[in-house]
Amino acid sequence: MASFVHANSPLGVWGGVRAPVVVSTRDLAVDRLRGLAVVLMVLDHARSFFTFYSFDPEDLRRTHLTWFGLHWLGHLCDPIFVFLAGVSISYKNQTKVAISKDLMRRGVFLIAVEIFITNPSWGQSLFLGVSIQAVWALGVSMLVMAALIHLEKRLLLVASLLVICLHNHLDNFHGESWGSYRALWYFLHERRTLYGISYRLLIAYPVLPWVAVMSLGYTMASLMPIKHNEHSFFRLGWLCLVLFFGLRRYSSYGDPNVWILDMHHSSLYMLMSFFKLTKYPPSLLFLLMSLGVTFLLLSQMHRLRGQGAQVLTTLGRTSMVLYIVHIAWLHLCSKVWLLLHTGVWECWFEQDSLQLSHAPTNSMVVVLTYWAITLLFFYPWMRKLEQYKSQYQPWWKLYI
């Protein structure tokens, strides 16, 4: 029988209930891969806050391999998070009705996190506008999955693959043709900024392909645990990458960004052009590349041993909390860094008044330093949170 903590104890304040001793159905490979995605995410966000360029790192005319490569690694995170979120739905030892209710609650919570926590953390004033990005896509996908889990898994698998493979045929359809319903199309499949009289809504993550990725993860959960199906994931990974390279080289389908093969450009330019793929919404080629890497990594995660494996497991099991806090932390560190170097108390992309010519020199060392500082600072706290969640069942565990 579970033993309840006295209400006056520190654990009682947080609603802690000692968890019964059960055998976990979680796959360590899933937690470790999610932890690796957290590490890459923090690195990409450190790049965002501590590089002072006025152009997109994917602007091939002005970028260089270092910044392009860091941004490319960051692109791997969202497919990993969304796919593994689908896998994790299968861990719930509940009826489908109960799972649907949990998914709806968590979906609404994540949408609220995106609007009221993530946006201010990036420096966005809620009185001027809102950007709906990765956490929004996770939340909406969970709301949709609350209904989709009641479908037969084979049907859901086929539907997921069809959406992933065919949704690029929708690229030529635009919201303007939908009239008063154009916002619905933007939410589904077209990145767009909507403007009101004094308000702005950036729909950065159209959700249709992301729902398909999450439902794909849910249907593939039957291949868990990974160590029993290592070769299946390994072969799937290489199959995705072979399809990616074949389509990218010999076909124009699968991504709006056409690969530039022109001897007038440098080989480095052509290489970056080959891997410059559309993420908003994620194209077929983007998903073949990122999910291919996901499957290959997933097939090997159970082999990890030692402290590194423990660190990734901890970060994977506390990924939502770390996501929520690390953006505000990096934002603060960036302001302090610029204050020390320019005397201006603002983040470089917050205000037009900051002259980039007076910003500190871009340095990979600075990016890597603050990336490491962030992980080293938060890891002990994430470890304590993981231990608490494993021993007790607080009411808020569902959400983080």
Long-range contacts (C-beta under 8 A, 24 or more apart in sequence): 2-393, 5-392, 11-392, 14-394, 14-396, 15-394, 15-395, 15-396, 16-388, 16-392, 16-393, 16-394, 17-392, 17-393, 17-394, 18-391, 18-392, 18-393, 19-390, 19-391, 19-392, 19-393, 25-91, 25-93, 26-91, 27-87, 27-224, 27-225, 27-226, 27-302, 28-301, 28-302, 28-309, 28-313, 29-225, 29-226, 29-227, 29-298, 29-301, 29-302, 30-84, 30-87, 30-88, 30-224, 30-226, 30-298, 30-301, 30-316, 31-312, 31-313, 31-316, 31-317, 32-301, 32-304, 32-309, 32-312, 32-313, 32-316, 33-80, 33-84, 33-294, 33-297, 33-298, 33-301, 33-312, 33-316, 34-80, 34-81, 34-84, 34-315, 34-316, 34-317, 34-319, 35-311, 35-312, 35-313, 35-314, 35-315, 35-316, 35-317, 35-319, 36-80, 36-297, 36-301, 36-312, 36-316, 37-76, 37-77, 37-80, 37-81, 37-84, 37-316, 37-319, 38-77, 38-315, 38-316, 38-319, 38-322, 38-323, 39-312, 39-315, 39-375, 40-73, 40-74, 40-76, 40-77, 41-74, 41-77, 41-323, 42-322, 42-326, 42-330, 42-371, 42-374, 42-375, 43-70, 43-73, 43-74, 43-367, 43-368, 43-371, 44-70, 44-71, 44-73, 44-74, 44-77, 45-74, 45-326, 45-327, 45-330, 46-330, 46-367, 46-368, 46-370, 46-371, 46-374, 47-71, 47-74, 47-367, 48-330, 48-349, 49-330, 49-331, 49-333, 49-334, 49-347, 49-370, 50-330, 50-334, 50-337, 50-363, 50-366, 50-367, 50-370, 51-362, 51-367, 52-348, 52-356, 52-359, 52-360, 52-362, 53-356, 53-362, 54-356, 58-276, 60-260, 60-269, 60-272, 60-273, 60-276, 63-272, 65-268, 65-272, 66-364, 68-272, 68-276, 70-367, 72-275, 75-277, 75-279, 75-286, 75-290, 76-290, 76-293, 76-294, 78-134, 78-137, 78-210, 78-279, 78-282, 78-290, 79-213, 79-282, 79-286, 79-287, 79-290, 79-291, 79-294, 80-290, 80-294, 81-134, 81-138, 81-319, 82-137, 82-138, 82-141, 82-210, 82-213, 82-214, 82-217, 83-213, 83-214, 83-216, 83-217, 83-291, 83-294, 84-217, 85-138, 85-141, 85-142, 85-214, 85-217, 86-145, 86-213, 86-214, 86-215, 86-216, 86-217, 86-218, 86-219, 86-220, 86-221, 87-217, 87-218, 87-220, 87-221, 87-224, 88-217, 89-145, 89-149, 89-217, 89-218, 89-221, 90-218, 90-221, 90-222, 90-224, 91-221, 96-149, 96-150, 99-146, 99-149, 100-146, 100-147, 100-149, 100-150, 101-146, 102-398, 103-142, 103-143, 103-145, 103-146, 103-149, 104-142, 104-143, 104-146, 105-398, 105-399, 106-139, 106-142, 106-398, 106-399, 107-138, 107-139, 107-140, 107-141, 107-142, 107-143, 107-146, 108-139, 108-143, 109-139, 109-399, 110-135, 110-136, 110-138, 110-139, 110-142, 111-135, 111-136, 111-139, 111-140, 113-139, 113-324, 114-139, 117-324, 118-324, 118-327, 120-328, 121-324, 121-327, 121-328, 121-331, 122-327, 122-331, 123-331, 123-347, 123-349, 123-350, 128-198, 128-199, 128-200, 129-199, 129-200, 129-201, 129-202, 130-200, 130-201, 130-202, 131-201, 131-202, 131-204, 132-201, 132-202, 132-203, 132-204, 132-205, 133-204, 133-205, 134-205, 135-323, 136-205, 136-207, 137-205, 137-207, 137-210, 138-210, 138-214, 140-207, 140-210, 140-211, 141-207, 141-210, 141-211, 141-213, 141-214, 142-214, 144-207, 144-211, 145-211, 145-214, 145-215, 145-218, 148-211, 148-215, 148-218, 149-218, 153-218, 153-219, 153-222, 154-219, 156-215, 156-218, 156-219, 157-216, 157-219, 157-220, 159-212, 159-215, 160-212, 160-213, 160-215, 160-216, 160-219, 161-212, 161-216, 163-208, 163-209, 163-211, 163-212, 164-209, 164-212, 164-213, 164-216, 164-284, 164-287, 165-284, 167-208, 167-209, 167-212, 167-281, 167-284, 168-253, 168-254, 168-255, 168-256, 168-283, 168-284, 171-256, 189-281, 190-281, 191-280, 191-281, 204-280, 205-280, 205-281, 206-280, 206-281, 207-281, 208-281, 209-281, 209-282, 209-287, 210-281, 210-282, 213-282, 213-287, 213-291, 225-302, 226-298, 226-299, 226-301, 226-302, 227-302, 230-299, 230-300, 230-302, 231-299, 233-295, 233-296, 233-298, 233-299, 234-295, 234-296, 234-299, 236-292, 236-295, 237-292, 237-293, 237-294, 237-295, 237-296, 237-297, 237-298, 237-299, 238-292, 238-296, 239-292, 240-288, 240-289, 240-291, 240-292, 240-295, 241-288, 241-289, 241-292, 241-293, 241-296, 243-288, 244-285, 244-288, 244-289, 244-292, 247-284, 247-285, 247-288, 248-274, 248-285, 253-284, 254-283, 254-284, 254-285, 254-288, 255-283, 255-284, 255-285, 255-286, 256-283, 311-379, 314-379, 314-382, 314-383, 314-386, 315-375, 315-379, 315-382, 317-386, 317-389, 318-382, 318-385, 318-386, 318-389, 318-400, 320-399, 320-400, 321-382, 321-385, 321-400, 322-378, 322-382, 324-400, 325-378, 326-374, 326-378, 329-374, 329-377, 329-378, 330-370, 330-374, 333-370, 333-373, 333-374, 337-366, 337-370
